[in-house]
Every structure is written in C-alpha cells, then in structure tokens.
Amino acid sequence: MASSLRSVVPVWVLAVLGAVAVAVFAPVASAPLVWIPVVMAAAVLLTFTIQLSLARKEGLVERIVASLAGALVVLVVASGALTVRALNTTDTVEVPCGCTEVAPEAQ
C-alpha cells in the first residue's frame, strides 16, 4: 500500500498546486472555472505518465482510479471555493455590446 501511495500522491499534490495557482493568477469573474479543467487534464497526463513508467502491472487500475479520484475531489472543492469567492466579489465585468441605439420615431 505504501508503494502505491508513492505513485498516487504526486498527482494529488499537482491538483492542489494547480488549484492554488488558478486561485492566485486567474481573474475572479469566470476564468477560474475555465482553468480548473486544464489542471485536471494535467493530472490525467501525470497519472498515466507515472503509472505507465512503473514496472508493476498489478493494481494499475486501482492506482489510476485513486490518483484521478483524489485529484477530482481536490478540484471540486477548489471549484466550489472559487465559485463562492466569485459570487462574493463586487467586481463588475465589462461586456462589449454590439448593440446600436435606435432613435425613437418622430411623431
């Protein structure tokens, strides 16, 4: 079990560091929810890199599931926290509008 955790924990650490990086560097409005899936994709790539580089085939599926489930839990919690933070901010987002004003008809 301890040897399995050595290949699982780095993925969890990546998920935590990625969530912190998104929280620090992404704009508050909606960008965190755009970057969280990118962190999960990096976790998937790291998981397969680590697991396929090991010479053990016993327990491969269990290690992959443990790695990705842990990363998913971390990122779900981070997404919830970032959403609450975004809802509590008073920043407004300027959205460009292509609308044109139509003058009222002369009567």
MOURPE-V843970 format. One line per field, one symbol per residue. psi: psi as a letter, one per 40 degrees, with the letter a starting at -180 (. if undefined). A space follows every 10 residues. Layout:
BEGIN
psi: ???
END
This chain:
BEGIN
psi: ddddddeddd dddddddddd dddddiidce ddeddddddd dddddddddd deeiehehed dddddddddd dddddddddd dddddddeie hihhhhheii hhiiih.
END
